[in-house]
Amino acid sequence: MGYELSERFEAAFNQIHDKLCDYANEHNNHASFTEVLTKARVQHHVIDQYYDLLKQCSKLRNAMVHRKIKEDFYIAEPHEDVVKEMEQLAELLAEPPTALSIASRPVEYFDFSSPIKKLMAKMQEKEYSQYPIYQKDKLIGMLTDGDIATWFAANIDQLKIELDQPIGEVFQIEKKEHTKIVAKSATVMDIEAIFREYLEKNKKIEAIIITETGTAAELPIGIISSWDLIRLKTYNFPLLKHT
């Protein structure tokens, strides 16, 4: 009797175990799955997000492998759809989707001293709702379409705009605490964790800006708003969860 599905399941599990060792920076071949899973969870959102699922995978694997009657003999053969989910999970952990994969690019940004006419021209050209503002090559905050609308409403009676006025002299720039900066190495799971953290603390977040190494002194290469999370591919593992 062949055990192709069991062998595929075990191979995928071993790939996950090896990857968890990498995430946990644990190179001891005798480190248990539970040990590296617990260590990796603390530092990596991709592991934390699938922690319960990975624990369930460990139980399934133990039921199949630790109860072998003899070598190359599995007490049960998993369903092919369960094996496919296991292989998909192994691939996801090996190469988590990057934040850049759902980010808006390129990013339109302005200097604090840029004239208003430059901003207005860009708004007519492209329907962006958020603009990172830099001063002396460093991010200082965000200018949103809501800020612009609020300013126009407040000044409607005496509206006379000098189009050469600097942006920073006219509009209130959202403070940087409403903006998070991450490195291009960030994963989608890192982004989800940031939005979740702000939501749980009832704090406002306008956008997440992606730069090369995650510092404010770098120009943006991508920007993510809560709307961009809609683009996120949903990974569901219904069979593994309920097996």
C-alpha positions as CSV (number, residue, x, y, z in Angstrom):
1,M,0.0,0.0,0.0
2,G,1.3,3.4,-1.0
3,Y,1.5,6.3,1.4
4,E,2.1,9.2,-1.0
5,L,-0.3,11.6,0.8
6,S,1.2,10.8,4.2
7,E,4.7,11.3,2.9
8,R,3.7,14.6,1.3
9,F,2.1,15.7,4.5
10,E,5.2,14.8,6.5
11,A,7.4,16.5,4.0
12,A,5.4,19.8,4.2
13,F,5.4,19.6,8.0
14,N,9.2,19.1,8.0
15,Q,9.5,22.2,5.7
16,I,7.5,24.2,8.2
17,H,9.6,22.9,11.1
18,D,12.8,23.9,9.3
19,K,11.3,27.4,8.6
20,L,10.3,27.9,12.2
21,C,13.8,27.1,13.2
22,D,15.0,29.9,10.9
23,Y,12.4,32.3,12.3
24,A,13.4,31.4,15.9
25,N,17.1,31.5,15.0
26,E,17.3,28.0,16.5
27,H,19.8,25.7,14.7
28,N,19.6,22.9,17.1
29,N,18.3,19.9,15.2
30,H,16.8,18.5,18.3
31,A,14.6,21.6,19.0
32,S,11.0,20.5,19.2
33,F,8.3,21.9,16.9
34,T,6.5,23.4,19.9
35,E,9.7,25.1,21.2
36,V,10.6,26.8,17.9
37,L,6.9,27.7,17.3
38,T,6.7,29.5,20.7
39,K,10.0,31.3,20.1
40,A,9.2,32.4,16.6
41,R,5.8,33.6,17.5
42,V,7.2,36.4,19.7
43,Q,9.2,38.1,16.9
44,H,7.3,37.3,13.7
45,H,3.7,38.3,13.0
46,V,3.3,35.7,10.2
47,I,3.9,33.0,12.9
48,D,1.7,34.6,15.5
49,Q,-1.2,34.9,13.0
50,Y,-1.1,31.2,12.3
51,Y,0.0,30.0,15.7
52,D,-3.2,28.0,16.6
53,L,-3.3,26.5,13.1
54,L,0.4,25.4,13.4
55,K,-0.3,23.8,16.8
56,Q,-3.1,21.9,15.2
57,C,-0.8,20.8,12.4
58,S,1.6,19.5,15.0
59,K,-1.1,17.4,16.6
60,L,-2.1,15.9,13.2
61,R,1.5,15.1,12.4
62,N,2.1,13.5,15.8
63,A,-1.0,11.3,15.4
64,M,0.2,10.1,12.0
65,V,4.0,9.7,12.7
66,H,4.4,9.0,16.4
67,R,1.9,6.2,16.3
68,K,3.6,4.3,13.4
69,I,3.4,0.6,13.9
70,K,6.6,0.2,11.8
71,E,8.8,2.1,9.4
72,D,6.9,3.3,6.3
73,F,3.6,2.4,7.9
74,Y,1.1,5.2,8.8
75,I,-1.9,4.4,10.9
76,A,-4.0,6.7,8.7
77,E,-3.8,8.4,5.3
78,P,-4.8,12.1,5.2
79,H,-7.2,13.4,2.6
80,E,-5.6,15.0,-0.4
81,D,-7.3,18.3,0.3
82,V,-5.7,18.4,3.8
83,V,-2.3,17.7,2.3
84,K,-2.8,20.5,-0.2
85,E,-3.6,22.9,2.6
86,M,-0.5,21.8,4.5
87,E,1.7,22.4,1.4
88,Q,0.1,25.8,0.9
89,L,0.8,26.7,4.5
90,A,4.5,25.6,4.1
91,E,4.8,27.8,1.0
92,L,3.1,30.8,2.8
93,L,5.6,30.6,5.7
94,A,8.5,30.1,3.4
95,E,7.7,33.2,1.3
96,P,5.1,35.5,3.1
97,P,3.5,38.1,0.8
98,T,5.4,41.4,1.1
99,A,3.9,44.7,2.1
100,L,4.9,46.1,-1.2
101,S,2.6,43.6,-3.0
102,I,-0.5,45.5,-1.7
103,A,1.0,49.0,-1.5
104,S,0.1,51.9,-3.8
105,R,3.1,52.8,-6.0
106,P,4.7,55.1,-7.0
107,V,4.1,57.5,-4.1
108,E,3.3,61.1,-4.7
109,Y,5.0,63.2,-2.0
110,F,5.8,66.9,-1.5
111,D,8.3,69.0,0.3
112,F,7.0,71.3,3.1
113,S,8.1,74.3,1.0
114,S,6.5,73.1,-2.3
115,P,4.0,75.7,-3.7
116,I,0.3,74.9,-3.4
117,K,-0.1,75.0,-7.2
118,K,2.1,71.9,-7.5
119,L,-0.2,70.1,-5.1
120,M,-3.3,71.2,-6.9
121,A,-2.0,70.2,-10.3
122,K,-1.2,66.7,-8.9
123,M,-4.7,66.4,-7.3
124,Q,-6.2,67.2,-10.7
125,E,-4.0,64.7,-12.4
126,K,-4.4,61.8,-10.0
127,E,-7.1,61.0,-7.4
128,Y,-4.8,60.3,-4.5
129,S,-6.1,60.9,-1.0
130,Q,-2.8,61.1,1.0
131,Y,0.4,62.9,0.4
132,P,3.5,62.3,2.6
133,I,5.2,65.7,3.4
134,Y,8.9,66.0,3.8
135,Q,11.1,68.7,5.2
136,K,14.8,68.7,4.8
137,D,14.6,65.2,3.3
138,K,12.8,63.8,6.3
139,L,9.2,62.7,6.6
140,I,7.2,65.0,9.0
141,G,3.7,63.8,8.4
142,M,0.8,63.4,6.0
143,L,-1.5,65.7,4.1
144,T,-4.8,64.1,3.4
145,D,-7.8,65.1,1.2
146,G,-9.7,65.5,4.4
147,D,-7.2,68.1,5.6
148,I,-7.6,70.0,2.4
149,A,-11.4,69.9,2.4
150,T,-11.4,71.0,6.0
151,W,-9.2,74.0,5.2
152,F,-11.3,75.0,2.2
153,A,-14.5,74.8,4.3
154,A,-13.0,76.9,7.1
155,N,-11.8,79.6,4.7
156,I,-14.7,79.6,2.2
157,D,-15.7,83.2,3.1
158,Q,-12.3,84.7,2.6
159,L,-11.0,82.3,0.1
160,K,-8.1,83.8,-1.8
161,I,-5.2,81.5,-2.3
162,E,-1.8,82.6,-3.3
163,L,-0.8,79.6,-5.4
164,D,2.9,80.2,-4.8
165,Q,2.4,79.8,-1.0
166,P,4.3,76.9,0.5
167,I,2.1,73.9,1.4
168,G,3.4,74.0,5.0
169,E,2.1,77.6,5.5
170,V,-1.4,76.8,4.5
171,F,-2.4,73.3,5.5
172,Q,-2.2,71.5,8.9
173,I,0.1,68.6,8.4
174,E,-1.0,65.4,10.2
175,K,1.6,64.6,12.8
176,K,3.9,61.7,12.2
177,E,2.4,59.6,15.0
178,H,-0.5,59.0,12.7
179,T,1.9,57.5,10.2
180,K,3.9,54.3,10.5
181,I,7.1,53.6,8.6
182,V,8.2,50.1,7.7
183,A,11.1,48.6,5.7
184,K,10.5,47.1,2.3
185,S,11.2,43.7,3.9
186,A,7.9,44.0,5.9
187,T,5.3,41.3,5.2
188,V,1.6,41.8,4.8
189,M,1.2,40.1,8.2
190,D,3.4,42.9,9.7
191,I,1.0,45.5,8.2
192,E,-2.1,43.7,9.5
193,A,-0.6,43.6,13.0
194,I,0.1,47.4,12.9
195,F,-3.5,48.3,11.8
196,R,-4.8,45.8,14.5
197,E,-2.6,47.4,17.2
198,Y,-3.9,50.9,16.3
199,L,-7.5,49.8,16.2
200,E,-7.2,48.0,19.6
201,K,-5.7,51.1,21.2
202,N,-8.4,53.3,19.5
203,K,-5.6,55.3,17.8
204,K,-5.7,57.0,14.5
205,I,-3.5,55.8,11.6
206,E,-3.6,57.6,8.3
207,A,-1.2,55.4,6.4
208,I,1.8,53.1,6.5
209,I,4.8,54.3,4.4
210,I,7.3,51.8,3.1
211,T,10.9,52.9,2.7
212,E,14.1,51.0,1.9
213,T,15.1,50.3,5.6
214,G,12.1,51.8,7.5
215,T,13.4,55.2,8.5
216,A,11.9,58.7,8.1
217,A,15.0,60.0,6.4
218,E,14.3,57.9,3.3
219,L,11.9,58.6,0.4
220,P,8.8,56.5,0.2
221,I,8.6,53.6,-2.2
222,G,5.1,52.5,-1.3
223,I,2.1,53.6,0.8
224,I,-0.6,51.5,2.4
225,S,-4.0,52.7,3.7
226,S,-6.7,50.5,5.3
227,W,-8.3,50.3,1.9
228,D,-5.3,48.6,0.5
229,L,-5.9,45.7,2.8
230,I,-8.8,44.8,0.6
231,R,-6.3,43.7,-2.0
232,L,-4.9,41.2,0.4
233,K,-5.4,37.6,-0.7
234,T,-7.1,35.7,2.1
235,Y,-5.5,32.5,3.1
236,N,-7.9,30.0,4.6
237,F,-7.2,26.6,5.8
238,P,-10.6,25.2,6.8
239,L,-9.7,21.5,6.8
240,L,-6.6,21.9,8.9
241,K,-8.5,24.0,11.4
242,H,-11.2,21.4,11.9
243,T,-9.3,18.2,11.4
